[in-house]
């Protein structure tokens, strides 16, 4: 086993794909010296054949549209968008064309993978801190991925390269320097739409994804000291959601908390809560379903103020202990 950061795992997987697949192309701003805002693509211009690199100006709507066209012509396109505020500018080609073309009978011989940093980072503007995974999840014909660790990032990327529907791959900014063990041989593909039970338990289910998986694990460690066994589920894929794993867990524990960085209204947690309430798991619930999200407020520049809004392991632990006593 070797240890890699989240950023290194993504970078190495992209490089391998671009070197070995003659149909793959990389589309981004600031390739090379700058390597994008978070340096994932730094050095790509000298490590990948020139014909596989398309460096574009600040024109997200235009180059995402061009990427859709490339996928229609058989290319496997990896596109880098520098943040959620820019991805919102690109919804037209993603939603009106890439997601709908297969439903209209159009064969897409290539693939389209759109990578985007997401999540809160201190001392940045409120436009830079949106969590918009539920926005993209609303539309049919799009897969939305949100890994929490280096190993999952590799396995999910390798599966995403094979998809003929557009794939949005969110990378939480606070995870880039997180380290994890990786097999020295090639990591296996992780099926999209399959959640992972990162810790088994019998008293309460906590559903998380992205950076909140780490918070859930911290809270479950402390809860265990009080003999509360928390089952932690890492969603991994936001669209489609693995409801089979969730429902099976909730039937076992009878209690559930869904935690995420996103706003509470119309969130991924809202969808999970509604599905549990209207489905077969309802009769097994022994306490109300809890959604633990950011307040419906824009996240401030000051990280100390942001902590008052964002969920955390401490807040989650308090809610876990309340719910097991319900």
C-alpha positions as CSV (number, residue, x, y, z in Angstrom):
1,X,0.0,0.0,0.0
2,X,1.1,3.6,-0.6
3,X,-0.2,6.8,0.8
4,X,-1.5,9.6,-1.5
5,X,-3.4,12.8,-0.9
6,X,-6.9,13.3,-2.4
7,X,-5.4,15.7,-4.9
8,X,-2.6,13.3,-5.9
9,X,-5.0,10.5,-6.3
10,X,-7.2,12.5,-8.7
11,X,-4.2,13.9,-10.6
12,X,-2.6,10.5,-11.1
13,X,-5.9,8.9,-12.3
14,X,-6.5,11.7,-14.8
15,X,-2.9,11.4,-16.1
16,X,-3.2,7.6,-16.6
17,X,-6.4,8.0,-18.5
18,X,-5.0,10.7,-20.7
19,X,-1.8,8.8,-21.5
20,X,-3.5,5.5,-22.2
21,X,-6.7,6.4,-23.9
22,X,-6.1,7.9,-27.4
23,X,-9.7,9.3,-27.5
24,X,-9.3,11.2,-24.2
25,X,-8.9,15.0,-24.1
26,X,-8.5,17.5,-21.3
27,X,-10.2,20.9,-21.4
28,X,-9.4,23.6,-18.8
29,X,-8.2,27.1,-18.0
30,X,-4.7,27.7,-16.6
31,X,-3.2,24.4,-17.5
32,X,0.5,24.0,-16.8
33,X,2.3,26.5,-14.5
34,X,-0.9,27.5,-12.7
35,X,-2.7,24.1,-12.9
36,X,-6.1,25.6,-12.1
37,X,-7.0,27.2,-8.8
38,X,-6.2,24.1,-6.8
39,X,-3.2,22.9,-8.9
40,X,-4.7,19.5,-9.8
41,X,-3.7,20.0,-13.5
42,X,-0.3,21.6,-12.9
43,X,2.2,20.1,-15.3
44,X,-0.4,18.5,-17.6
45,X,0.9,20.5,-20.5
46,X,4.3,18.7,-20.4
47,X,3.1,15.3,-19.3
48,X,0.3,14.8,-21.9
49,X,0.6,14.9,-25.7
50,X,-0.2,18.3,-27.0
51,X,-3.2,17.1,-29.1
52,X,-5.0,15.9,-25.9
53,X,-4.8,19.3,-24.2
54,X,-7.2,22.1,-24.9
55,X,-6.5,25.3,-22.9
56,X,-9.4,27.7,-23.0
57,X,-10.1,31.3,-21.9
58,X,-12.5,32.3,-19.1
59,X,-15.6,31.2,-20.9
60,X,-17.2,28.3,-19.0
61,X,-20.5,28.3,-20.9
62,X,-18.7,28.2,-24.2
63,X,-16.1,25.5,-23.4
64,X,-18.6,23.2,-21.6
65,X,-20.7,23.5,-24.8
66,X,-17.7,22.6,-26.9
67,X,-17.0,19.7,-24.6
68,X,-20.5,18.3,-25.2
69,X,-19.8,18.6,-28.9
70,X,-16.5,16.7,-28.5
71,X,-18.3,13.8,-26.7
72,X,-20.8,13.6,-29.5
73,X,-17.9,13.1,-31.9
74,X,-16.5,10.2,-29.9
75,X,-14.0,11.9,-27.6
76,X,-13.8,11.1,-23.9
77,X,-13.7,14.6,-22.5
78,X,-12.4,15.6,-19.0
79,X,-13.4,19.2,-18.3
80,X,-12.2,21.2,-15.3
81,X,-14.4,24.0,-13.9
82,X,-12.7,26.1,-11.3
83,X,-15.7,26.4,-8.9
84,X,-19.4,26.1,-8.4
85,X,-20.1,29.7,-9.2
86,X,-18.6,29.0,-12.7
87,X,-20.5,25.7,-13.0
88,X,-23.8,27.6,-12.5
89,X,-22.9,29.6,-15.6
90,X,-22.6,26.3,-17.6
91,X,-26.0,24.8,-16.8
92,X,-27.4,25.5,-20.3
93,X,-25.2,23.0,-22.3
94,X,-25.2,20.5,-19.4
95,X,-29.0,20.5,-18.8
96,X,-30.5,21.4,-22.1
97,X,-28.1,19.3,-24.3
98,X,-25.8,16.8,-22.6
99,X,-28.5,15.4,-20.3
100,X,-31.3,15.3,-22.8
101,X,-29.6,14.1,-26.0
102,X,-29.8,10.4,-25.2
103,X,-33.5,10.7,-24.3
104,X,-34.0,12.3,-27.8
105,X,-32.4,9.3,-29.4
106,X,-29.0,10.7,-30.0
107,X,-26.1,8.3,-29.6
108,X,-23.2,9.7,-27.6
109,X,-20.1,7.6,-28.5
110,X,-17.8,9.5,-26.1
111,X,-18.1,10.6,-22.5
112,X,-18.2,13.9,-20.6
113,X,-16.7,14.2,-17.1
114,X,-16.9,17.6,-15.5
115,X,-14.8,18.1,-12.4
116,X,-15.5,20.9,-10.0
117,X,-14.2,22.0,-6.5
118,X,-17.0,22.5,-4.0
119,X,-17.5,23.3,-0.3
120,X,-16.6,26.0,2.1
121,X,-13.1,27.6,2.4
122,X,-12.4,30.5,4.7
123,X,-11.6,34.0,3.7
124,X,-13.2,33.7,0.3
125,X,-16.3,35.4,-1.1
126,X,-19.8,34.0,-0.6
127,X,-20.0,33.1,-4.3
128,X,-17.1,30.7,-3.8
129,X,-18.7,28.7,-1.0
130,X,-21.8,27.2,-2.6
131,X,-22.7,23.5,-2.3
132,X,-24.8,22.9,-5.4
133,X,-24.9,19.1,-5.7
134,X,-28.7,19.0,-5.2
135,X,-29.1,21.5,-8.1
136,X,-27.4,19.2,-10.6
137,X,-29.1,16.1,-9.0
138,X,-32.6,17.5,-9.9
139,X,-32.2,16.7,-13.6
140,X,-32.5,13.3,-15.1
141,X,-29.7,12.1,-17.4
142,X,-26.9,13.4,-15.1
143,X,-24.7,11.4,-12.7
144,X,-23.4,13.3,-9.7
145,X,-20.4,12.0,-7.7
146,X,-19.0,13.3,-4.5
147,X,-16.1,11.1,-3.0
148,X,-14.8,11.5,0.5
149,X,-11.3,9.9,0.3
150,X,-8.5,9.2,-2.2
151,X,-9.3,5.5,-2.8
152,X,-12.9,6.3,-3.7
153,X,-11.9,9.2,-5.9
154,X,-9.7,6.8,-8.0
155,X,-12.3,4.1,-8.2
156,X,-15.2,6.4,-9.0
157,X,-13.2,8.3,-11.7
158,X,-12.3,5.1,-13.4
159,X,-16.0,4.2,-13.6
160,X,-16.9,7.7,-14.7
161,X,-14.6,7.5,-17.7
162,X,-16.8,4.7,-19.1
163,X,-20.1,6.6,-18.8
164,X,-22.1,7.9,-21.7
165,X,-24.2,10.2,-19.6
166,X,-22.6,13.4,-18.4
167,X,-20.9,13.0,-15.0
168,X,-20.4,15.8,-12.5
169,X,-17.5,15.0,-10.2
170,X,-17.4,17.2,-7.1
171,X,-14.1,17.6,-5.2
172,X,-14.5,19.1,-1.7
173,X,-11.8,21.7,-1.3
174,X,-11.1,20.7,2.3
175,X,-10.2,17.2,1.2
176,X,-7.4,18.0,-1.2
177,X,-4.7,17.4,1.3
178,X,-6.4,14.5,3.1
179,X,-4.2,11.4,2.9
180,X,-5.4,7.8,2.3
181,X,-3.9,4.4,1.6
182,X,-4.0,3.3,-2.1
183,X,-3.1,-0.1,-3.5
184,X,0.2,-0.2,-5.4
185,X,-1.6,-2.0,-8.1
186,X,-4.4,-0.4,-10.0
187,X,-7.5,0.4,-7.8
188,X,-10.7,-1.4,-8.7
189,X,-13.5,0.6,-10.3
190,X,-16.3,1.6,-7.9
191,X,-19.8,1.1,-9.3
192,X,-21.6,4.4,-9.5
193,X,-24.7,4.5,-7.4
194,X,-23.3,2.2,-4.7
195,X,-22.9,3.7,-1.2
196,X,-20.3,2.5,1.3
197,X,-20.8,1.5,4.9
198,X,-17.7,3.0,6.5
199,X,-18.7,1.8,10.0
200,X,-21.3,-0.7,11.1
201,X,-23.6,0.0,14.0
202,X,-27.0,-0.9,15.5
203,X,-28.3,2.2,17.3
204,X,-28.5,4.9,14.7
205,X,-27.6,5.5,11.0
206,X,-25.7,8.6,9.9
207,X,-25.7,9.3,6.2
208,X,-22.9,11.6,4.9
209,X,-20.8,12.4,1.9
210,X,-17.7,14.4,1.0
211,X,-16.1,16.2,3.9
212,X,-18.9,15.3,6.3
213,X,-17.9,11.6,6.3
214,X,-14.9,12.6,8.4
215,X,-17.1,14.5,10.8
216,X,-19.5,11.6,11.0
217,X,-16.6,9.2,11.8
218,X,-15.3,11.6,14.6
219,X,-18.8,11.8,16.2
220,X,-19.2,8.0,16.0
221,X,-15.9,7.5,17.7
222,X,-17.0,9.6,20.7
223,X,-20.5,8.1,20.7
224,X,-19.0,4.6,21.0
225,X,-17.4,5.6,24.3
226,X,-21.0,5.9,25.6
227,X,-21.9,2.5,24.1
228,X,-23.8,4.1,21.2
229,X,-23.0,2.2,18.0
230,X,-23.4,4.5,15.0
231,X,-23.6,3.1,11.5
232,X,-22.0,5.6,9.1
233,X,-23.0,5.5,5.4
234,X,-20.9,7.3,2.8
235,X,-23.2,8.0,-0.1
236,X,-20.3,8.5,-2.6
237,X,-22.9,9.0,-5.4
238,X,-25.4,11.8,-5.1
239,X,-27.3,10.9,-8.3
240,X,-28.4,8.1,-8.3
241,X,-28.6,7.5,-4.5
242,X,-28.2,4.0,-3.2
243,X,-31.5,3.8,-1.4
244,X,-31.2,0.0,-1.0
245,X,-28.3,0.4,1.4
246,X,-29.9,3.3,3.2
247,X,-33.3,1.5,3.8
248,X,-31.6,-1.7,4.9
249,X,-29.6,0.3,7.5
250,X,-32.5,2.3,8.8
251,X,-34.6,-0.8,9.2
252,X,-31.8,-2.1,11.4
253,X,-31.2,1.0,13.5
254,X,-34.6,2.7,13.5
255,X,-33.0,6.2,13.7
256,X,-31.3,8.3,11.0
257,X,-29.4,11.6,10.6
258,X,-28.4,13.0,7.2
259,X,-25.5,15.4,7.4
260,X,-24.2,17.7,4.6
261,X,-22.6,21.1,4.0
262,X,-25.4,22.2,1.7
263,X,-28.4,24.4,2.5
264,X,-31.2,22.6,4.2
265,X,-34.0,23.5,1.9
266,X,-34.4,21.2,-1.2
267,X,-31.2,19.4,-0.2
268,X,-30.0,15.9,-0.8
269,X,-31.0,15.3,2.8
270,X,-34.5,16.4,1.9
271,X,-34.8,13.8,-0.8
272,X,-33.5,11.0,1.4
273,X,-35.8,12.0,4.3
274,X,-38.9,12.1,2.0
275,X,-38.1,8.7,0.4
276,X,-37.7,7.2,3.9
277,X,-40.9,8.7,5.1
278,X,-43.0,7.6,2.2
279,X,-41.5,4.1,1.8
280,X,-41.1,0.8,3.6
281,X,-38.6,2.1,6.1
282,X,-41.2,4.4,7.8
283,X,-42.7,1.6,10.0
284,X,-39.2,0.9,11.4
285,X,-38.5,4.4,12.5
286,X,-38.3,4.9,16.3
287,X,-37.5,8.7,16.1
288,X,-38.0,11.6,13.7
289,X,-35.7,11.8,10.7
290,X,-33.1,14.5,11.2
291,X,-31.4,16.6,8.5
292,X,-28.3,18.4,9.7
293,X,-27.2,20.9,7.1
294,X,-25.9,24.4,6.9
295,X,-28.5,27.0,7.8
296,X,-30.2,28.6,4.8
297,X,-27.7,31.4,4.9
298,X,-24.8,32.4,2.7
299,X,-21.5,31.4,4.3
300,X,-19.5,34.3,5.6
301,X,-15.9,35.4,4.8
302,X,-14.9,34.8,8.4
303,X,-14.3,31.1,9.1
304,X,-15.2,31.6,12.8
305,X,-18.6,32.9,11.8
306,X,-19.0,30.1,9.3
307,X,-18.6,27.5,12.0
308,X,-21.8,28.8,13.6
309,X,-23.6,27.8,10.3
310,X,-21.8,24.7,9.1
311,X,-22.5,21.3,10.6
312,X,-19.6,19.7,12.6
313,X,-18.8,16.5,14.5
314,X,-19.6,18.2,17.8
315,X,-23.1,19.3,16.6
316,X,-23.7,15.9,15.2
317,X,-22.6,14.1,18.4
318,X,-25.1,16.2,20.4
319,X,-27.9,15.3,18.0
320,X,-26.9,11.6,18.0
321,X,-27.2,11.4,21.8
322,X,-30.5,13.2,21.7
323,X,-32.0,10.9,19.1
324,X,-30.9,7.6,20.8
325,X,-32.8,8.8,23.9
326,X,-35.9,9.8,22.0
